[in-house]
């Protein structure tokens, strides 16, 4: 199950009606490099964090983003 705040951010970023935990950069056509950076910025603003460059490249799926936020104690 996706955290409700995260789900809202993802739906807004991707202009989708829904997202699932298995969605990734490979399954969402709109998820390109520009949208990826917009998503990272939205995450940083919403969760008041700074995502390090080495982490940005790893956050390419809904699950990896949720796991990352969990590891930071934000979910």
N, CA, C and O atoms as a Tripos MOL2 file, in Angstrom:
@<TRIPOS>MOLECULE
protein
  300   299    75     0     0
PROTEIN
NO_CHARGES

@<TRIPOS>ATOM
      1 N           0.8410   -1.1890    0.0000 N.3       1 UNK1
      2 CA          0.0000    0.0000    0.0000 C.3       1 UNK1
      3 C           0.8840    1.2500    0.0000 C.2       1 UNK1
      4 O           1.9020    1.3100    0.6890 O.2       1 UNK1
      5 N           0.4810    2.2160   -0.7680 N.am      2 UNK2
      6 CA          1.2590    3.4490   -0.8890 C.3       2 UNK2
      7 C           0.7680    4.4540    0.1420 C.2       2 UNK2
      8 O          -0.4360    4.6290    0.3280 O.2       2 UNK2
      9 N           1.7120    5.1140    0.8130 N.am      3 UNK3
     10 CA          1.3880    6.1850    1.7530 C.3       3 UNK3
     11 C           0.5230    7.2270    1.0420 C.2       3 UNK3
     12 O           0.7860    7.5690   -0.1110 O.2       3 UNK3
     13 N          -0.4990    7.7290    1.7190 N.am      4 UNK4
     14 CA         -1.4600    8.6400    1.0760 C.3       4 UNK4
     15 C          -0.8160    9.9460    0.5930 C.2       4 UNK4
     16 O          -1.1520   10.4330   -0.4860 O.2       4 UNK4
     17 N           0.0950   10.5130    1.3710 N.am      5 UNK5
     18 CA          0.7710   11.7470    0.9470 C.3       5 UNK5
     19 C           1.6220   11.4800   -0.2790 C.2       5 UNK5
     20 O           1.6040   12.2540   -1.2360 O.2       5 UNK5
     21 N           2.3640   10.3880   -0.2510 N.am      6 UNK6
     22 CA          3.2050   10.0310   -1.3920 C.3       6 UNK6
     23 C           2.3380    9.7710   -2.6240 C.2       6 UNK6
     24 O           2.6780   10.2030   -3.7260 O.2       6 UNK6
     25 N           1.2410    9.0800   -2.4430 N.am      7 UNK7
     26 CA          0.3470    8.7790   -3.5620 C.3       7 UNK7
     27 C          -0.1580   10.0680   -4.2060 C.2       7 UNK7
     28 O          -0.2120   10.1720   -5.4310 O.2       7 UNK7
     29 N          -0.5260   11.0410   -3.3880 N.am      8 UNK8
     30 CA         -0.9970   12.3260   -3.9050 C.3       8 UNK8
     31 C           0.0940   13.0200   -4.7250 C.2       8 UNK8
     32 O          -0.1800   13.5540   -5.7990 O.2       8 UNK8
     33 N           1.3190   13.0100   -4.2210 N.am      9 UNK9
     34 CA          2.4480   13.6310   -4.9280 C.3       9 UNK9
     35 C           2.6570   12.9510   -6.2790 C.2       9 UNK9
     36 O           2.8320   13.6200   -7.2970 O.2       9 UNK9
     37 N           2.6380   11.6210   -6.2810 N.am     10 UNK10
     38 CA          2.8710   10.8660   -7.5140 C.3      10 UNK10
     39 C           1.7630   11.0850   -8.5330 C.2      10 UNK10
     40 O           2.0380   11.2730   -9.7190 O.2      10 UNK10
     41 N           0.5270   11.0620   -8.0850 N.am     11 UNK11
     42 CA         -0.6050   11.2810   -8.9950 C.3      11 UNK11
     43 C          -0.5250   12.6620   -9.6230 C.2      11 UNK11
     44 O          -0.7660   12.8190  -10.8200 O.2      11 UNK11
     45 N          -0.1890   13.6570   -8.8250 N.am     12 UNK12
     46 CA         -0.0290   15.0180   -9.3480 C.3      12 UNK12
     47 C           1.1230   15.1000  -10.3360 C.2      12 UNK12
     48 O           0.9770   15.6500  -11.4280 O.2      12 UNK12
     49 N           2.2620   14.5570   -9.9520 N.am     13 UNK13
     50 CA          3.4600   14.6420  -10.7910 C.3      13 UNK13
     51 C           3.2590   13.9610  -12.1420 C.2      13 UNK13
     52 O           3.6880   14.4780  -13.1730 O.2      13 UNK13
     53 N           2.6090   12.8100  -12.1310 N.am     14 UNK14
     54 CA          2.4420   12.0390  -13.3590 C.3      14 UNK14
     55 C           1.1460   12.3370  -14.0940 C.2      14 UNK14
     56 O           0.9050   11.7880  -15.1690 O.2      14 UNK14
     57 N           0.3060   13.2020  -13.5270 N.am     15 UNK15
     58 CA         -1.0100   13.5000  -14.1200 C.3      15 UNK15
     59 C          -1.7700   12.2100  -14.4100 C.2      15 UNK15
     60 O          -2.3370   12.0260  -15.4870 O.2      15 UNK15
     61 N          -1.7640   11.3360  -13.4270 N.am     16 UNK16
     62 CA         -2.4430   10.0390  -13.5250 C.3      16 UNK16
     63 C          -3.6360   10.0470  -12.5740 C.2      16 UNK16
     64 O          -3.6890   10.8340  -11.6290 O.2      16 UNK16
     65 N          -4.5820    9.1660  -12.8370 N.am     17 UNK17
     66 CA         -5.7170    9.0470  -11.9250 C.3      17 UNK17
     67 C          -5.3670    8.1390  -10.7490 C.2      17 UNK17
     68 O          -5.9940    8.2110   -9.6920 O.2      17 UNK17
     69 N          -4.3600    7.2810  -10.9400 N.am     18 UNK18
     70 CA         -3.9120    6.4200   -9.8500 C.3      18 UNK18
     71 C          -2.4970    5.9240  -10.1340 C.2      18 UNK18
     72 O          -2.0210    5.9760  -11.2680 O.2      18 UNK18
     73 N          -1.8460    5.4490   -9.0980 N.am     19 UNK19
     74 CA         -0.5370    4.8120   -9.2150 C.3      19 UNK19
     75 C          -0.5480    3.5830   -8.3110 C.2      19 UNK19
     76 O          -1.3190    3.5080   -7.3540 O.2      19 UNK19
     77 N           0.3150    2.6270   -8.6270 N.am     20 UNK20
     78 CA          0.4150    1.4530   -7.7660 C.3      20 UNK20
     79 C           1.8690    1.2490   -7.3630 C.2      20 UNK20
     80 O           2.7780    1.8300   -7.9550 O.2      20 UNK20
     81 N           2.0710    0.4280   -6.3640 N.am     21 UNK21
     82 CA          3.4040    0.2120   -5.7910 C.3      21 UNK21
     83 C           4.3830   -0.3470   -6.8240 C.2      21 UNK21
     84 O           5.5920   -0.1500   -6.6970 O.2      21 UNK21
     85 N           3.8750   -1.0400   -7.8410 N.am     22 UNK22
     86 CA          4.7440   -1.6440   -8.8520 C.3      22 UNK22
     87 C           5.0810   -0.7090  -10.0150 C.2      22 UNK22
     88 O           5.8610   -1.0790  -10.8930 O.2      22 UNK22
     89 N           4.5070    0.4920  -10.0320 N.am     23 UNK23
     90 CA          4.8130    1.4450  -11.0970 C.3      23 UNK23
     91 C           6.2630    1.9050  -11.0070 C.2      23 UNK23
     92 O           6.8400    2.0130   -9.9250 O.2      23 UNK23
     93 N           6.8300    2.1730  -12.1800 N.am     24 UNK24
     94 CA          8.2360    2.6070  -12.2250 C.3      24 UNK24
     95 C           8.4610    3.4710  -13.4560 C.2      24 UNK24
     96 O           7.5500    3.7300  -14.2430 O.2      24 UNK24
     97 N           9.6870    3.9010  -13.5910 N.am     25 UNK25
     98 CA         10.0770    4.7100  -14.7330 C.3      25 UNK25
     99 C           9.8710    3.9380  -16.0350 C.2      25 UNK25
    100 O           9.7490    4.5380  -17.1030 O.2      25 UNK25
    101 N           9.8340    2.6060  -15.9440 N.am     26 UNK26
    102 CA          9.6280    1.7580  -17.1170 C.3      26 UNK26
    103 C           8.1510    1.5660  -17.4710 C.2      26 UNK26
    104 O           7.8310    1.2000  -18.6020 O.2      26 UNK26
    105 N           7.2590    1.8060  -16.5240 N.am     27 UNK27
    106 CA          5.8380    1.5400  -16.7680 C.3      27 UNK27
    107 C           4.9840    2.7990  -16.9320 C.2      27 UNK27
    108 O           3.8470    2.7210  -17.3970 O.2      27 UNK27
    109 N           5.5250    3.9530  -16.5550 N.am     28 UNK28
    110 CA          4.7880    5.2150  -16.6970 C.3      28 UNK28
    111 C           5.4530    6.0210  -17.8060 C.2      28 UNK28
    112 O           6.5610    6.5320  -17.6450 O.2      28 UNK28
    113 N           4.7580    6.1240  -18.9320 N.am     29 UNK29
    114 CA          5.3180    6.7820  -20.1170 C.3      29 UNK29
    115 C           5.7630    8.2160  -19.8500 C.2      29 UNK29
    116 O           6.7700    8.6650  -20.3970 O.2      29 UNK29
    117 N           5.0230    8.9320  -19.0160 N.am     30 UNK30
    118 CA          5.3290   10.3380  -18.7540 C.3      30 UNK30
    119 C           6.5890   10.5260  -17.8970 C.2      30 UNK30
    120 O           7.1290   11.6300  -17.8340 O.2      30 UNK30
    121 N           7.0520    9.4740  -17.2490 N.am     31 UNK31
    122 CA          8.1690    9.5640  -16.3000 C.3      31 UNK31
    123 C           9.4900    9.6120  -17.0680 C.2      31 UNK31
    124 O          10.1350    8.5880  -17.2890 O.2      31 UNK31
    125 N           9.8720   10.8170  -17.4660 N.am     32 UNK32
    126 CA         11.1470   11.0160  -18.1440 C.3      32 UNK32
    127 C          12.0950   11.7560  -17.2030 C.2      32 UNK32
    128 O          11.7630   11.9710  -16.0370 O.2      32 UNK32
    129 N          13.2590   12.1420  -17.6900 N.am     33 UNK33
    130 CA         14.2610   12.7610  -16.8240 C.3      33 UNK33
    131 C          13.7900   14.1020  -16.2450 C.2      33 UNK33
    132 O          14.0860   14.4190  -15.0930 O.2      33 UNK33
    133 N          13.0680   14.8760  -17.0340 N.am     34 UNK34
    134 CA         12.5640   16.1600  -16.5220 C.3      34 UNK34
    135 C          11.5160   15.9390  -15.4380 C.2      34 UNK34
    136 O          11.5540   16.5770  -14.3860 O.2      34 UNK34
    137 N          10.5930   15.0400  -15.7010 N.am     35 UNK35
    138 CA          9.5600   14.7460  -14.7180 C.3      35 UNK35
    139 C          10.1690   14.1280  -13.4570 C.2      35 UNK35
    140 O           9.6800   14.3460  -12.3490 O.2      35 UNK35
    141 N          11.2350   13.3600  -13.6410 N.am     36 UNK36
    142 CA         11.9100   12.7610  -12.4850 C.3      36 UNK36
    143 C          12.4400   13.8530  -11.5470 C.2      36 UNK36
    144 O          12.2980   13.7590  -10.3280 O.2      36 UNK36
    145 N          13.0410   14.8690  -12.1240 N.am     37 UNK37
    146 CA         13.5730   15.9610  -11.2970 C.3      37 UNK37
    147 C          12.4400   16.7550  -10.6500 C.2      37 UNK37
    148 O          12.5660   17.1780   -9.5010 O.2      37 UNK37
    149 N          11.3430   16.9610  -11.3650 N.am     38 UNK38
    150 CA         10.1860   17.6360  -10.7830 C.3      38 UNK38
    151 C           9.6250   16.8210   -9.6120 C.2      38 UNK38
    152 O           9.2120   17.3810   -8.5970 O.2      38 UNK38
    153 N           9.6180   15.5090   -9.7650 N.am     39 UNK39
    154 CA          9.1560   14.6280   -8.6950 C.3      39 UNK39
    155 C          10.0750   14.7290   -7.4780 C.2      39 UNK39
    156 O           9.5950   14.8130   -6.3470 O.2      39 UNK39
    157 N          11.3650   14.7210   -7.6960 N.am     40 UNK40
    158 CA         12.3250   14.8400   -6.5880 C.3      40 UNK40
    159 C          12.1160   16.1630   -5.8560 C.2      40 UNK40
    160 O          12.1310   16.1960   -4.6250 O.2      40 UNK40
    161 N          11.9250   17.2380   -6.5900 N.am     41 UNK41
    162 CA         11.6830   18.5530   -5.9810 C.3      41 UNK41
    163 C          10.3980   18.5310   -5.1640 C.2      41 UNK41
    164 O          10.3550   19.0690   -4.0580 O.2      41 UNK41
    165 N           9.3510   17.9100   -5.7040 N.am     42 UNK42
    166 CA          8.0810   17.8100   -4.9800 C.3      42 UNK42
    167 C           8.2610   17.0060   -3.6870 C.2      42 UNK42
    168 O           7.7040   17.3630   -2.6490 O.2      42 UNK42
    169 N           9.0330   15.9310   -3.7530 N.am     43 UNK43
    170 CA          9.2990   15.1330   -2.5500 C.3      43 UNK43
    171 C          10.0710   15.9490   -1.5170 C.2      43 UNK43
    172 O           9.7630   15.9130   -0.3260 O.2      43 UNK43
    173 N          11.0740   16.6820   -1.9850 N.am     44 UNK44
    174 CA         11.8720   17.5050   -1.0700 C.3      44 UNK44
    175 C          11.0040   18.5550   -0.3810 C.2      44 UNK44
    176 O          11.1290   18.7700    0.8250 O.2      44 UNK44
    177 N          10.1370   19.2000   -1.1300 N.am     45 UNK45
    178 CA          9.2610   20.2210   -0.5440 C.3      45 UNK45
    179 C           8.2610   19.6090    0.4300 C.2      45 UNK45
    180 O           8.0810   20.1030    1.5430 O.2      45 UNK45
    181 N           7.6170   18.5360    0.0050 N.am     46 UNK46
    182 CA          6.5670   17.9280    0.8220 C.3      46 UNK46
    183 C           7.0890   17.3230    2.1160 C.2      46 UNK46
    184 O           6.4280   17.3870    3.1530 O.2      46 UNK46
    185 N           8.2740   16.7360    2.0500 N.am     47 UNK47
    186 CA          8.8200   16.0580    3.2220 C.3      47 UNK47
    187 C           9.9410   16.8380    3.9130 C.2      47 UNK47
    188 O          10.5540   16.3430    4.8590 O.2      47 UNK47
    189 N          10.2080   18.0550    3.4390 N.am     48 UNK48
    190 CA         11.2520   18.9110    4.0120 C.3      48 UNK48
    191 C          12.5800   18.1610    4.1480 C.2      48 UNK48
    192 O          13.1800   18.1010    5.2220 O.2      48 UNK48
    193 N          13.0130   17.5930    3.0210 N.am     49 UNK49
    194 CA         14.2690   16.8470    2.9890 C.3      49 UNK49
    195 C          15.1090   17.3170    1.8140 C.2      49 UNK49
    196 O          14.6450   18.0700    0.9570 O.2      49 UNK49
    197 N          16.3380   16.8630    1.7910 N.am     50 UNK50
    198 CA         17.2190   17.0700    0.6440 C.3      50 UNK50
    199 C          17.6220   15.6900    0.1660 C.2      50 UNK50
    200 O          18.2580   14.9330    0.9000 O.2      50 UNK50
    201 N          17.2530   15.3620   -1.0630 N.am     51 UNK51
    202 CA         17.6150   14.0750   -1.6340 C.3      51 UNK51
    203 C          18.9870   14.2300   -2.2820 C.2      51 UNK51
    204 O          19.1770   15.0560   -3.1750 O.2      51 UNK51
    205 N          19.9270   13.4300   -1.8240 N.am     52 UNK52
    206 CA         21.2950   13.5100   -2.3410 C.3      52 UNK52
    207 C          21.3550   12.9790   -3.7760 C.2      52 UNK52
    208 O          20.5970   12.0810   -4.1430 O.2      52 UNK52
    209 N          22.2660   13.5420   -4.5880 N.am     53 UNK53
    210 CA         22.3590   13.1320   -5.9970 C.3      53 UNK53
    211 C          22.5010   11.6170   -6.1900 C.2      53 UNK53
    212 O          21.9210   11.0560   -7.1190 O.2      53 UNK53
    213 N          23.2610   10.9620   -5.3280 N.am     54 UNK54
    214 CA         23.4270    9.5110   -5.4780 C.3      54 UNK54
    215 C          22.1340    8.7470   -5.2010 C.2      54 UNK54
    216 O          21.9590    7.6220   -5.6690 O.2      54 UNK54
    217 N          21.2220    9.3690   -4.4340 N.am     55 UNK55
    218 CA         19.9280    8.7390   -4.1620 C.3      55 UNK55
    219 C          18.9280    9.0050   -5.2890 C.2      55 UNK55
    220 O          18.0660    8.1710   -5.5650 O.2      55 UNK55
    221 N          19.0420   10.1560   -5.9330 N.am     56 UNK56
    222 CA         18.1100   10.5370   -6.9970 C.3      56 UNK56
    223 C          18.0680    9.4680   -8.0820 C.2      56 UNK56
    224 O          16.9910    9.1090   -8.5570 O.2      56 UNK56
    225 N          19.2210    8.9630   -8.4740 N.am     57 UNK57
    226 CA         19.2740    7.9830   -9.5610 C.3      57 UNK57
    227 C          18.6940    6.6280   -9.1690 C.2      57 UNK57
    228 O          18.3720    5.8180  -10.0390 O.2      57 UNK57
    229 N          18.5580    6.3760   -7.8800 N.am     58 UNK58
    230 CA         18.0140    5.1010   -7.4010 C.3      58 UNK58
    231 C          16.4940    5.1370   -7.2470 C.2      58 UNK58
    232 O          15.8640    4.0840   -7.1550 O.2      58 UNK58
    233 N          15.9020    6.3140   -7.2180 N.am     59 UNK59
    234 CA         14.4700    6.4600   -6.9480 C.3      59 UNK59
    235 C          13.6630    6.4090   -8.2390 C.2      59 UNK59
    236 O          13.0610    7.4030   -8.6470 O.2      59 UNK59
    237 N          13.6560    5.2550   -8.8680 N.am     60 UNK60
    238 CA         13.0160    5.1150  -10.1760 C.3      60 UNK60
    239 C          11.7820    4.2150  -10.1640 C.2      60 UNK60
    240 O          11.3290    3.7510  -11.2100 O.2      60 UNK60
    241 N          11.2530    3.9790   -8.9830 N.am     61 UNK61
    242 CA         10.0040    3.2300   -8.8740 C.3      61 UNK61
    243 C           9.2380    3.7340   -7.6550 C.2      61 UNK61
    244 O           9.8130    4.3350   -6.7470 O.2      61 UNK61
    245 N           7.9490    3.4830   -7.6510 N.am     62 UNK62
    246 CA          7.1340    3.8930   -6.5040 C.3      62 UNK62
    247 C           7.6430    3.1840   -5.2490 C.2      62 UNK62
    248 O           7.7550    3.7950   -4.1860 O.2      62 UNK62
    249 N           7.9480    1.8960   -5.3770 N.am     63 UNK63
    250 CA          8.4370    1.1360   -4.2280 C.3      63 UNK63
    251 C           9.7650    1.6900   -3.7130 C.2      63 UNK63
    252 O           9.9450    1.8220   -2.5030 O.2      63 UNK63
    253 N          10.6950    2.0160   -4.6070 N.am     64 UNK64
    254 CA         11.9890    2.5310   -4.1610 C.3      64 UNK64
    255 C          11.8330    3.8880   -3.4710 C.2      64 UNK64
    256 O          12.5470    4.1830   -2.5130 O.2      64 UNK64
    257 N          10.9110    4.7030   -3.9520 N.am     65 UNK65
    258 CA         10.6630    5.9980   -3.3120 C.3      65 UNK65
    259 C          10.0570    5.7950   -1.9330 C.2      65 UNK65
    260 O          10.4830    6.4300   -0.9680 O.2      65 UNK65
    261 N           9.0730    4.9210   -1.8300 N.am     66 UNK66
    262 CA          8.4530    4.6640   -0.5320 C.3      66 UNK66
    263 C           9.4660    4.0590    0.4420 C.2      66 UNK66
    264 O           9.5080    4.4460    1.6090 O.2      66 UNK66
    265 N          10.2800    3.1140   -0.0290 N.am     67 UNK67
    266 CA         11.3110    2.5130    0.8270 C.3      67 UNK67
    267 C          12.3110    3.5670    1.2960 C.2      67 UNK67
    268 O          12.7280    3.5600    2.4540 O.2      67 UNK67
    269 N          12.6920    4.4650    0.4020 N.am     68 UNK68
    270 CA         13.6260    5.5450    0.7410 C.3      68 UNK68
    271 C          13.0360    6.4370    1.8400 C.2      68 UNK68
    272 O          13.7010    6.7410    2.8300 O.2      68 UNK68
    273 N          11.7780    6.8500    1.6490 N.am     69 UNK69
    274 CA         11.1400    7.7060    2.6520 C.3      69 UNK69
    275 C          10.9780    6.9730    3.9860 C.2      69 UNK69
    276 O          11.1250    7.5750    5.0490 O.2      69 UNK69
    277 N          10.6780    5.6790    3.9280 N.am     70 UNK70
    278 CA         10.6120    4.8650    5.1410 C.3      70 UNK70
    279 C          11.9540    4.8330    5.8560 C.2      70 UNK70
    280 O          12.0180    4.9530    7.0800 O.2      70 UNK70
    281 N          13.0320    4.6710    5.0820 N.am     71 UNK71
    282 CA         14.3720    4.5860    5.6790 C.3      71 UNK71
    283 C          14.7790    5.8970    6.3610 C.2      71 UNK71
    284 O          15.6200    5.9040    7.2600 O.2      71 UNK71
    285 N          14.1770    6.9930    5.9240 N.am     72 UNK72
    286 CA         14.4440    8.3020    6.5260 C.3      72 UNK72
    287 C          13.4910    8.6040    7.6740 C.2      72 UNK72
    288 O          13.5570    9.6700    8.2860 O.2      72 UNK72
    289 N          12.5890    7.6400    7.9640 N.am     73 UNK73
    290 CA         11.6250    7.8270    9.0550 C.3      73 UNK73
    291 C          10.5220    8.8130    8.7430 C.2      73 UNK73
    292 O           9.9460    9.4140    9.6500 O.2      73 UNK73
    293 N          10.2210    8.9860    7.4550 N.am     74 UNK74
    294 CA          9.2350    9.9810    7.0450 C.3      74 UNK74
    295 C           7.8550    9.4120    6.7860 C.2      74 UNK74
    296 O           6.8910   10.1630    6.6340 O.2      74 UNK74
    297 N           7.7490    8.0900    6.7350 N.am     75 UNK75
    298 CA          6.4440    7.4470    6.5090 C.3      75 UNK75
    299 C           6.1130    6.5440    7.6820 C.2      75 UNK75
    300 O           5.0590    5.9090    7.6930 O.2      75 UNK75
@<TRIPOS>BOND
     1     1     2 1
     2     2     3 1
     3     3     4 2
     4     3     5 am
     5     5     6 1
     6     6     7 1
     7     7     8 2
     8     7     9 am
     9     9    10 1
    10    10    11 1
    11    11    12 2
    12    11    13 am
    13    13    14 1
    14    14    15 1
    15    15    16 2
    16    15    17 am
    17    17    18 1
    18    18    19 1
    19    19    20 2
    20    19    21 am
    21    21    22 1
    22    22    23 1
    23    23    24 2
    24    23    25 am
    25    25    26 1
    26    26    27 1
    27    27    28 2
    28    27    29 am
    29    29    30 1
    30    30    31 1
    31    31    32 2
    32    31    33 am
    33    33    34 1
    34    34    35 1
    35    35    36 2
    36    35    37 am
    37    37    38 1
    38    38    39 1
    39    39    40 2
    40    39    41 am
    41    41    42 1
    42    42    43 1
    43    43    44 2
    44    43    45 am
    45    45    46 1
    46    46    47 1
    47    47    48 2
    48    47    49 am
    49    49    50 1
    50    50    51 1
    51    51    52 2
    52    51    53 am
    53    53    54 1
    54    54    55 1
    55    55    56 2
    56    55    57 am
    57    57    58 1
    58    58    59 1
    59    59    60 2
    60    59    61 am
    61    61    62 1
    62    62    63 1
    63    63    64 2
    64    63    65 am
    65    65    66 1
    66    66    67 1
    67    67    68 2
    68    67    69 am
    69    69    70 1
    70    70    71 1
    71    71    72 2
    72    71    73 am
    73    73    74 1
    74    74    75 1
    75    75    76 2
    76    75    77 am
    77    77    78 1
    78    78    79 1
    79    79    80 2
    80    79    81 am
    81    81    82 1
    82    82    83 1
    83    83    84 2
    84    83    85 am
    85    85    86 1
    86    86    87 1
    87    87    88 2
    88    87    89 am
    89    89    90 1
    90    90    91 1
    91    91    92 2
    92    91    93 am
    93    93    94 1
    94    94    95 1
    95    95    96 2
    96    95    97 am
    97    97    98 1
    98    98    99 1
    99    99   100 2
   100    99   101 am
   101   101   102 1
   102   102   103 1
   103   103   104 2
   104   103   105 am
   105   105   106 1
   106   106   107 1
   107   107   108 2
   108   107   109 am
   109   109   110 1
   110   110   111 1
   111   111   112 2
   112   111   113 am
   113   113   114 1
   114   114   115 1
   115   115   116 2
   116   115   117 am
   117   117   118 1
   118   118   119 1
   119   119   120 2
   120   119   121 am
   121   121   122 1
   122   122   123 1
   123   123   124 2
   124   123   125 am
   125   125   126 1
   126   126   127 1
   127   127   128 2
   128   127   129 am
   129   129   130 1
   130   130   131 1
   131   131   132 2
   132   131   133 am
   133   133   134 1
   134   134   135 1
   135   135   136 2
   136   135   137 am
   137   137   138 1
   138   138   139 1
   139   139   140 2
   140   139   141 am
   141   141   142 1
   142   142   143 1
   143   143   144 2
   144   143   145 am
   145   145   146 1
   146   146   147 1
   147   147   148 2
   148   147   149 am
   149   149   150 1
   150   150   151 1
   151   151   152 2
   152   151   153 am
   153   153   154 1
   154   154   155 1
   155   155   156 2
   156   155   157 am
   157   157   158 1
   158   158   159 1
   159   159   160 2
   160   159   161 am
   161   161   162 1
   162   162   163 1
   163   163   164 2
   164   163   165 am
   165   165   166 1
   166   166   167 1
   167   167   168 2
   168   167   169 am
   169   169   170 1
   170   170   171 1
   171   171   172 2
   172   171   173 am
   173   173   174 1
   174   174   175 1
   175   175   176 2
   176   175   177 am
   177   177   178 1
   178   178   179 1
   179   179   180 2
   180   179   181 am
   181   181   182 1
   182   182   183 1
   183   183   184 2
   184   183   185 am
   185   185   186 1
   186   186   187 1
   187   187   188 2
   188   187   189 am
   189   189   190 1
   190   190   191 1
   191   191   192 2
   192   191   193 am
   193   193   194 1
   194   194   195 1
   195   195   196 2
   196   195   197 am
   197   197   198 1
   198   198   199 1
   199   199   200 2
   200   199   201 am
   201   201   202 1
   202   202   203 1
   203   203   204 2
   204   203   205 am
   205   205   206 1
   206   206   207 1
   207   207   208 2
   208   207   209 am
   209   209   210 1
   210   210   211 1
   211   211   212 2
   212   211   213 am
   213   213   214 1
   214   214   215 1
   215   215   216 2
   216   215   217 am
   217   217   218 1
   218   218   219 1
   219   219   220 2
   220   219   221 am
   221   221   222 1
   222   222   223 1
   223   223   224 2
   224   223   225 am
   225   225   226 1
   226   226   227 1
   227   227   228 2
   228   227   229 am
   229   229   230 1
   230   230   231 1
   231   231   232 2
   232   231   233 am
   233   233   234 1
   234   234   235 1
   235   235   236 2
   236   235   237 am
   237   237   238 1
   238   238   239 1
   239   239   240 2
   240   239   241 am
   241   241   242 1
   242   242   243 1
   243   243   244 2
   244   243   245 am
   245   245   246 1
   246   246   247 1
   247   247   248 2
   248   247   249 am
   249   249   250 1
   250   250   251 1
   251   251   252 2
   252   251   253 am
   253   253   254 1
   254   254   255 1
   255   255   256 2
   256   255   257 am
   257   257   258 1
   258   258   259 1
   259   259   260 2
   260   259   261 am
   261   261   262 1
   262   262   263 1
   263   263   264 2
   264   263   265 am
   265   265   266 1
   266   266   267 1
   267   267   268 2
   268   267   269 am
   269   269   270 1
   270   270   271 1
   271   271   272 2
   272   271   273 am
   273   273   274 1
   274   274   275 1
   275   275   276 2
   276   275   277 am
   277   277   278 1
   278   278   279 1
   279   279   280 2
   280   279   281 am
   281   281   282 1
   282   282   283 1
   283   283   284 2
   284   283   285 am
   285   285   286 1
   286   286   287 1
   287   287   288 2
   288   287   289 am
   289   289   290 1
   290   290   291 1
   291   291   292 2
   292   291   293 am
   293   293   294 1
   294   294   295 1
   295   295   296 2
   296   295   297 am
   297   297   298 1
   298   298   299 1
   299   299   300 2
@<TRIPOS>SUBSTRUCTURE
     1 UNK1         2 RESIDUE 1 A UNK
     2 UNK2         6 RESIDUE 1 A UNK
     3 UNK3        10 RESIDUE 1 A UNK
     4 UNK4        14 RESIDUE 1 A UNK
     5 UNK5        18 RESIDUE 1 A UNK
     6 UNK6        22 RESIDUE 1 A UNK
     7 UNK7        26 RESIDUE 1 A UNK
     8 UNK8        30 RESIDUE 1 A UNK
     9 UNK9        34 RESIDUE 1 A UNK
    10 UNK10       38 RESIDUE 1 A UNK
    11 UNK11       42 RESIDUE 1 A UNK
    12 UNK12       46 RESIDUE 1 A UNK
    13 UNK13       50 RESIDUE 1 A UNK
    14 UNK14       54 RESIDUE 1 A UNK
    15 UNK15       58 RESIDUE 1 A UNK
    16 UNK16       62 RESIDUE 1 A UNK
    17 UNK17       66 RESIDUE 1 A UNK
    18 UNK18       70 RESIDUE 1 A UNK
    19 UNK19       74 RESIDUE 1 A UNK
    20 UNK20       78 RESIDUE 1 A UNK
    21 UNK21       82 RESIDUE 1 A UNK
    22 UNK22       86 RESIDUE 1 A UNK
    23 UNK23       90 RESIDUE 1 A UNK
    24 UNK24       94 RESIDUE 1 A UNK
    25 UNK25       98 RESIDUE 1 A UNK
    26 UNK26      102 RESIDUE 1 A UNK
    27 UNK27      106 RESIDUE 1 A UNK
    28 UNK28      110 RESIDUE 1 A UNK
    29 UNK29      114 RESIDUE 1 A UNK
    30 UNK30      118 RESIDUE 1 A UNK
    31 UNK31      122 RESIDUE 1 A UNK
    32 UNK32      126 RESIDUE 1 A UNK
    33 UNK33      130 RESIDUE 1 A UNK
    34 UNK34      134 RESIDUE 1 A UNK
    35 UNK35      138 RESIDUE 1 A UNK
    36 UNK36      142 RESIDUE 1 A UNK
    37 UNK37      146 RESIDUE 1 A UNK
    38 UNK38      150 RESIDUE 1 A UNK
    39 UNK39      154 RESIDUE 1 A UNK
    40 UNK40      158 RESIDUE 1 A UNK
    41 UNK41      162 RESIDUE 1 A UNK
    42 UNK42      166 RESIDUE 1 A UNK
    43 UNK43      170 RESIDUE 1 A UNK
    44 UNK44      174 RESIDUE 1 A UNK
    45 UNK45      178 RESIDUE 1 A UNK
    46 UNK46      182 RESIDUE 1 A UNK
    47 UNK47      186 RESIDUE 1 A UNK
    48 UNK48      190 RESIDUE 1 A UNK
    49 UNK49      194 RESIDUE 1 A UNK
    50 UNK50      198 RESIDUE 1 A UNK
    51 UNK51      202 RESIDUE 1 A UNK
    52 UNK52      206 RESIDUE 1 A UNK
    53 UNK53      210 RESIDUE 1 A UNK
    54 UNK54      214 RESIDUE 1 A UNK
    55 UNK55      218 RESIDUE 1 A UNK
    56 UNK56      222 RESIDUE 1 A UNK
    57 UNK57      226 RESIDUE 1 A UNK
    58 UNK58      230 RESIDUE 1 A UNK
    59 UNK59      234 RESIDUE 1 A UNK
    60 UNK60      238 RESIDUE 1 A UNK
    61 UNK61      242 RESIDUE 1 A UNK
    62 UNK62      246 RESIDUE 1 A UNK
    63 UNK63      250 RESIDUE 1 A UNK
    64 UNK64      254 RESIDUE 1 A UNK
    65 UNK65      258 RESIDUE 1 A UNK
    66 UNK66      262 RESIDUE 1 A UNK
    67 UNK67      266 RESIDUE 1 A UNK
    68 UNK68      270 RESIDUE 1 A UNK
    69 UNK69      274 RESIDUE 1 A UNK
    70 UNK70      278 RESIDUE 1 A UNK
    71 UNK71      282 RESIDUE 1 A UNK
    72 UNK72      286 RESIDUE 1 A UNK
    73 UNK73      290 RESIDUE 1 A UNK
    74 UNK74      294 RESIDUE 1 A UNK
    75 UNK75      298 RESIDUE 1 A UNK
